[in-house]
Amino acid sequence: QVQLVESGGGLVQPGGSLRLSCAASGRPLSTYAMGWFRQVPGKEREFVAGISWNGGRVHYADSVKGRFTISRDNAKNTLYLQMNSLKPEDTALYYCAAEELTLTTRGDDYDYWGQGTQVTVSS
């Protein structure tokens, strides 16, 4: 199995940028399709972005399309989420997740999850 650890969250002003990282250990990241999800207390977990095992396919939620970019470096066993033009509504706990079969937007399909990194967008 794979272990996932997110980093890079923090407090940023509206319009600012952050880059989240997700470091994998235990098994090669290239084994998995990967996704980023986010959750706000009291709300359901939300798909943000996903990427196929080799980066050939990506998919974004409409709410982040054009602002966020998902990427991966399998040689470094690391997944990234570049977040630009951040809005207060992007405030959430962000999780990375690994899926053994194929790129999917369904959180229930993902097999492994990190502990999350908090992103707060506020002036």
Backbone bond lengths (Angstrom), bond angles and torsions (degrees), N, CA, C in turn:
res aa  C-N    CA-C-N  psi(-1)  N-CA   C-N-CA  omega(-1)  CA-C   N-CA-C  phi
1 Q - - - 1.439 - - 1.524 109.28 -
2 V 1.325 115.42 169.25 1.460 120.85 -177.24 1.526 108.79 -115.06
3 Q 1.336 115.55 145.32 1.459 122.04 173.30 1.527 107.88 -108.46
4 L 1.330 115.61 138.68 1.465 121.95 -175.44 1.519 110.01 -123.57
5 V 1.339 115.93 133.99 1.460 121.04 178.35 1.522 108.93 -132.47
6 E 1.338 115.63 118.91 1.460 120.80 179.13 1.523 110.58 -89.17
7 S 1.334 114.79 153.86 1.463 121.31 174.59 1.525 108.47 -154.64
8 G 1.323 115.55 168.20 1.459 120.21 174.43 1.515 115.22 104.22
9 G 1.327 117.07 -5.41 1.456 118.77 178.35 1.522 111.64 -71.03
10 G 1.329 114.90 172.33 1.454 119.39 178.83 1.510 111.52 163.99
11 L 1.322 114.78 -167.93 1.463 122.54 179.17 1.525 108.32 -99.51
12 V 1.324 116.21 129.60 1.456 121.42 -179.26 1.526 108.74 -140.94
13 Q 1.324 115.97 149.40 1.457 120.05 178.21 1.528 110.65 -78.01
14 P 1.317 117.02 154.64 1.478 119.62 174.80 1.524 110.55 -53.62
15 G 1.330 114.78 137.32 1.452 120.89 -176.58 1.509 114.17 89.84
16 G 1.314 116.89 -9.94 1.456 121.10 -179.02 1.518 112.90 -82.41
17 S 1.338 114.54 -175.67 1.458 121.59 -176.48 1.524 111.05 -131.84
18 L 1.311 114.87 152.71 1.455 123.05 172.01 1.518 107.54 -144.48
19 R 1.337 115.53 152.29 1.460 120.07 170.94 1.514 108.69 -122.10
20 L 1.322 114.99 119.88 1.461 121.04 176.03 1.516 109.28 -91.42
21 S 1.324 114.93 146.49 1.460 121.48 175.45 1.523 108.78 -124.35
22 C 1.306 115.00 152.10 1.464 122.00 176.35 1.521 106.97 -135.00
23 A 1.319 116.33 108.71 1.454 121.62 -178.66 1.522 109.97 -92.96
24 A 1.323 115.84 131.32 1.456 121.77 -178.96 1.518 110.60 -107.24
25 S 1.327 115.49 145.41 1.454 121.23 174.16 1.517 108.52 -144.52
26 G 1.317 115.47 160.77 1.452 120.76 178.00 1.510 113.21 100.49
27 R 1.308 117.17 -46.65 1.460 122.78 175.10 1.522 107.77 -142.06
28 P 1.329 118.30 153.94 1.469 120.69 -179.46 1.519 111.72 -60.72
29 L 1.327 115.11 136.66 1.454 120.01 178.68 1.530 111.33 -59.62
30 S 1.324 116.57 -29.27 1.463 120.76 -177.53 1.526 112.73 -64.07
31 T 1.320 116.82 -11.33 1.461 121.13 177.85 1.523 112.26 -71.71
32 Y 1.334 116.46 -18.73 1.463 120.87 -166.77 1.520 114.00 -124.19
33 A 1.325 114.98 146.89 1.455 120.52 156.16 1.531 106.81 -75.69
34 M 1.319 116.35 149.39 1.465 120.25 -173.92 1.518 111.05 -128.64
35 G 1.317 114.61 152.71 1.454 119.33 177.74 1.510 111.84 -142.32
36 W 1.322 115.13 157.20 1.461 123.47 169.18 1.525 107.73 -112.97
37 F 1.319 115.04 134.60 1.452 122.92 176.08 1.526 108.06 -128.36
38 R 1.326 115.53 164.08 1.461 119.20 175.19 1.524 109.01 -143.11
39 Q 1.322 114.21 156.47 1.457 119.52 -179.04 1.515 109.93 -147.92
40 V 1.313 114.52 137.59 1.454 123.64 174.28 1.521 107.13 -109.33
41 P 1.319 118.95 139.60 1.476 120.13 179.47 1.519 111.37 -52.36
42 G 1.332 114.94 130.97 1.452 120.31 178.52 1.519 114.36 87.78
43 K 1.334 116.33 -3.57 1.463 120.23 179.12 1.520 109.82 -121.71
44 E 1.332 115.55 162.31 1.453 120.25 178.93 1.522 110.69 -73.26
45 R 1.328 114.00 152.15 1.456 120.37 173.25 1.522 109.66 -60.56
46 E 1.336 116.17 141.26 1.461 121.67 -174.21 1.525 110.48 -123.81
47 F 1.313 116.95 131.59 1.455 121.70 173.22 1.521 109.23 -67.28
48 V 1.319 116.87 136.22 1.461 122.10 178.82 1.526 111.09 -111.24
49 A 1.322 116.35 -53.64 1.463 120.82 -177.10 1.514 109.41 -160.41
50 G 1.336 115.99 152.65 1.453 120.78 177.82 1.516 110.44 -141.88
51 I 1.331 115.53 157.77 1.459 121.12 -177.62 1.523 108.90 -145.56
52 S 1.326 115.93 139.30 1.456 120.45 179.24 1.527 110.62 -71.33
53 W 1.319 116.53 172.59 1.460 120.59 -171.01 1.521 113.42 -59.69
54 N 1.341 116.03 -32.55 1.466 119.58 -177.67 1.521 112.79 -107.40
55 G 1.322 117.04 6.88 1.464 120.49 179.92 1.506 114.44 81.56
56 G 1.340 117.13 3.47 1.454 120.40 -175.73 1.527 113.70 -72.21
57 R 1.295 116.53 -24.57 1.472 121.15 178.30 1.514 109.78 -128.53
58 V 1.318 115.48 137.95 1.457 121.59 175.24 1.519 108.11 -133.19
59 H 1.327 114.67 157.02 1.469 119.85 178.95 1.523 107.76 -147.64
60 Y 1.322 116.33 139.17 1.457 121.33 -178.17 1.518 111.18 -126.40
61 A 1.313 115.44 148.62 1.453 120.31 167.49 1.522 108.87 -66.58
62 D 1.313 116.94 146.93 1.466 120.58 -179.09 1.529 111.82 -57.91
63 S 1.318 115.73 -32.29 1.463 120.15 -175.50 1.526 113.37 -68.33
64 V 1.342 117.56 -17.93 1.468 120.21 -177.75 1.525 112.61 -119.13
65 K 1.323 117.02 -5.08 1.456 120.96 -177.13 1.532 110.27 -58.75
66 G 1.329 115.57 132.00 1.459 120.75 -178.97 1.518 114.04 88.41
67 R 1.333 116.89 -12.80 1.475 120.73 179.77 1.525 112.22 -114.45
68 F 1.323 116.99 -34.85 1.460 122.05 -177.71 1.526 109.66 -107.88
69 T 1.334 115.52 148.96 1.461 121.60 176.14 1.524 109.30 -134.36
70 I 1.320 115.42 123.63 1.462 120.95 176.35 1.523 108.25 -96.21
71 S 1.320 116.14 141.07 1.467 120.68 177.57 1.522 108.30 -152.08
72 R 1.316 115.38 169.25 1.460 119.69 179.95 1.515 109.47 -147.01
73 D 1.323 115.35 150.91 1.453 122.73 173.00 1.518 106.20 -126.40
74 N 1.316 116.43 95.53 1.464 120.05 -175.83 1.525 111.79 -65.36
75 A 1.317 117.43 -28.97 1.466 119.94 178.04 1.523 111.16 -65.47
76 K 1.341 116.33 -30.28 1.472 121.53 178.44 1.515 112.00 -98.85
77 N 1.340 116.54 1.83 1.473 120.49 -179.04 1.526 111.83 54.04
78 T 1.322 116.41 42.09 1.454 120.71 -175.02 1.524 111.13 -135.05
79 L 1.321 113.98 138.68 1.463 124.00 175.18 1.523 107.64 -108.78
80 Y 1.337 116.07 146.88 1.465 120.51 -178.54 1.517 111.12 -129.01
81 L 1.334 114.36 156.47 1.457 120.86 168.84 1.524 107.01 -139.01
82 Q 1.328 116.35 107.55 1.451 121.82 175.26 1.519 108.05 -86.51
83 M 1.320 116.29 122.17 1.457 121.35 -176.65 1.522 108.79 -118.06
84 N 1.309 116.01 116.45 1.460 122.73 179.30 1.527 110.30 -116.09
85 S 1.316 116.13 164.49 1.466 122.06 178.34 1.525 111.01 48.81
86 L 1.308 115.91 48.39 1.458 120.90 -175.39 1.516 111.38 -65.36
87 K 1.331 114.29 145.41 1.461 122.79 -179.22 1.530 108.96 -120.51
88 P 1.320 117.49 157.05 1.477 119.22 177.08 1.534 112.59 -55.10
89 E 1.313 117.11 -32.91 1.463 119.53 -179.89 1.522 113.64 -72.52
90 D 1.324 117.98 -5.81 1.462 121.50 172.79 1.528 111.87 -82.56
91 T 1.319 116.92 -7.03 1.460 120.89 178.85 1.521 110.40 -60.84
92 A 1.334 116.49 124.77 1.461 121.24 -177.10 1.527 109.01 -177.90
93 L 1.316 114.73 171.38 1.458 122.09 168.24 1.527 106.48 -89.74
94 Y 1.326 115.72 122.94 1.462 121.05 -175.84 1.529 110.05 -102.82
95 Y 1.324 114.59 131.08 1.461 122.28 -179.56 1.524 110.47 -118.30
96 C 1.326 116.47 144.69 1.454 119.78 165.27 1.532 108.24 -103.30
97 A 1.320 115.35 153.33 1.451 121.02 -176.27 1.515 109.62 -146.07
98 A 1.331 115.83 152.01 1.460 122.68 -177.97 1.516 109.95 -119.10
99 E 1.328 115.01 138.80 1.457 121.62 -177.99 1.518 108.13 -128.91
100 E 1.335 116.86 130.20 1.465 120.83 -170.07 1.517 113.85 -78.32
101 L 1.304 118.11 -17.38 1.464 118.46 -171.34 1.527 112.29 -106.38
102 T 1.310 116.76 -67.71 1.460 118.29 -171.29 1.513 110.23 -152.39
103 L 1.309 115.73 163.01 1.454 121.71 177.88 1.523 110.45 -62.00
104 T 1.318 116.42 128.73 1.444 121.49 -179.42 1.518 109.16 -147.25
105 T 1.329 116.06 154.49 1.463 120.94 177.23 1.524 112.34 -95.63
106 R 1.317 117.06 -5.15 1.467 121.43 -176.91 1.522 110.72 -85.89
107 G 1.309 116.40 119.46 1.452 119.93 179.95 1.514 113.51 -60.66
108 D 1.339 116.80 -34.01 1.461 120.84 -178.58 1.523 112.37 -65.74
109 D 1.328 117.84 -18.14 1.461 121.21 -179.87 1.524 112.71 -80.86
110 Y 1.343 116.42 -15.96 1.459 119.65 -175.75 1.521 110.79 -82.15
111 D 1.332 114.84 141.97 1.455 120.72 -170.82 1.527 113.24 -95.92
112 Y 1.328 117.27 -30.55 1.466 120.80 -174.60 1.529 108.98 -134.68
113 W 1.328 114.86 143.74 1.461 121.92 -175.70 1.521 110.36 -134.41
114 G 1.339 114.75 146.94 1.446 119.94 169.63 1.517 110.79 -84.90
115 Q 1.337 115.87 -176.64 1.466 121.75 -177.59 1.520 112.36 -88.50
116 G 1.307 117.64 -14.97 1.451 121.07 176.79 1.522 113.61 99.12
117 T 1.329 114.88 154.42 1.461 122.26 174.18 1.530 107.63 -134.96
118 Q 1.325 115.91 134.43 1.461 120.58 -173.46 1.525 110.77 -83.25
119 V 1.317 115.09 131.65 1.468 122.18 172.85 1.523 107.77 -117.52
120 T 1.323 116.16 124.35 1.454 122.01 178.40 1.518 109.07 -124.11
121 V 1.324 115.44 123.33 1.467 121.38 179.87 1.525 107.68 -112.16
122 S 1.305 115.50 110.18 1.460 120.34 -174.79 1.513 109.91 -158.56
123 S 1.330 115.42 147.98 1.459 120.14 175.18 1.520 110.88 -94.08
